[in-house]
């Protein structure tokens, strides 16, 4: 989604779904939280929309929404797993060159 400077956009989210937003270019205010360019913003499950606002810059924001999985999330760098143990194993596999099998 592209936004102009000093603008606001409302994006609907299905009831019970999760969402996150990622400003690819430019800073944005995502559902009231100032979010810097290239910083992911996971949104809570309250509400049925996301607001994206800009101040004095244009922005390009990726918005993703999907059915909630209700699974635990462990996140480190670019790798996302369900547990810290799985993350440790993933980084060990990456170090050993066996991450992608």
N, C-alpha and C positions, 0 to 999 in steps of 0.2 A: 504494500500500500504506500503510495506517495502522498505526502502532505505538504502544503505550502506553509511558509512562515506565518506565525500568528493565526493558526487555524486549529480546529478541533474536529475529530471524527469519532463517531460511535460505531463500534463493531459488535453485532449481536453474538452471543455465545449460547448454545443450547443448554437448557436446564440439566444440571448434573454432569456436565462435561468439564474437563480441565482445559486451561489455556496458558500459553506463554507468548511473550512478544520479544522481538529482538531487533533493535534499531540497526539496520545495515549501514546506513549513512545518516549522520546528523543525530543530535540529542533529541529526546522526546520526553514528555511527561506521560507516563503510562498508568492509567487509573490512579492518578494523583501522586505517583512516585517519579521523581526526576531520574531518568535513565540515560546513561551516557551511550554514545555510539558503540556498537559491538559489545553490548552487555545484555545478557539474557535476563528477563524479568518474568519469573513464574508468578502467576496470579492465583489468588485464593479461589475457593469454589463458591464464594458468595456472589450473588448477582447474576444477571443474565446479559451483561454487555461489558465491553472494554472501551475506555475512552483513551484516545491518543491526541495529545496536544503538542503544539510547537510554540516556541516563543519567536525569536528573531532568526530562525533558520528553517530551511526545508528539511524534510526527513523522509527516509525510505524505511518502513518498518515491516518486518515479517511477523505475521500473527498466525499462530497455530493453535487449533483446538481439536480435541479428540475425546472420545468416551473415556471416562475415568477407569484406570486399571486397578486402582486400590491395591497397589503393590508397593513395598518399600523401595526407596531410591537412595543409592549411594553414588555420589558424583565427585570426581576428582579430575580436573583438567578437561580433556575432551572425551573421557570415558565415563559412561554411566552404566552402573550395574545395580543389583538389588541389595547387596551387602558389602561391607568393608572388606570382608574376606575375599569376595569375588573381585573387588577392585585390586587388592593386593596380588591375586593370581593373574589378573589381566596385565598389570604392570610388569610382573615377573615374566610372563609370556612375551610381552613386547620387548623386554630387555634381551630375551633369549632368541628372538626371531620366530617364535611359534605362536604369536597372537592370532594370526589369521590361518586357520587350518583348512 
